[in-house]
Amino acid sequence: MTNDNPIGLFDSGIGGTSIWKAIHQLLPNESSIYLADSKNAPYGQKSKEEIIALSCKNVELLLERDCKLIVVACNTATTNAIKELRAQYNVPFIGIEPAIKPAALKSKTQTIGILATKGTLNSALFNETVLKYQNVKIVEQVGFGLVQLIEDGKIDSVEMYELLNSYLQPMMDANIDYLVLGCSHYPYLIPQIKKILPKTIQIIDSGEAVARQTQFILESKIGFSASKTPYHQFITNSSSDVLKAVLIHSYDVIERDC
Ligand code: DGL
């Protein structure tokens, strides 16, 4: 069974490219279409209804382009909308959720930190997961302002450092030994986070797990691409500069009002 159609991915902006990179590394023969809904970022402060409506809009654009599978490369959209997306569209979806499980299972201090958006931390799906790990203390922190700074290209700014420091200090005071990055934008902050956290605190994100799940779904349900010439298209409804900067290679980046 083979299927040359592209994998579709969307996020509220450029953050989901961290997931795209993990998938591309594991599955280099797969074509892809990535939609950055940067015009509407951040999703983290929006209502569940707004997040569902934006997610539907993004899915429809990807389905128009014949995507065989859709990766919701956004924790906020996954935790607020994936149930509705699965009910509405006849295509397999893979979501991304904060990696609480590995952190909770490995923690020696029985205390883990999670940095995520307000929308993710307040969602029913996230809170159901938390209930499963009552053996650990979970220090939750909303990353107010971080997504916007990343979208504005200010990853390595004093403002970013100060915000991160104020969010991470209480976690260090609480003696966490794992920090879960619960937003697909945040892996781009790992160099900054490492300047603040001691080496004893491990940082976990969900990129590799999502890539493995994508591989599994293609293998078991859809089929891998047999194409020798995979293509990658990135669509943004905002300026393409920051997207191009995080992609590093010169992929096909299109600015489109959508
Ligand atoms: N990348 C999105 C996530 O994983 C960011 C959400 C936002 O736009 O606030 O949650």
Residues whose N, C-alpha, C, O or C-beta is under 5 A from the ligand:
A	BS01	DGL	D11 S12 G15 A41 P42 Y43 G44 Q45 A73 C74 N75 T76 T117 V147 G182 C183 S184 H185
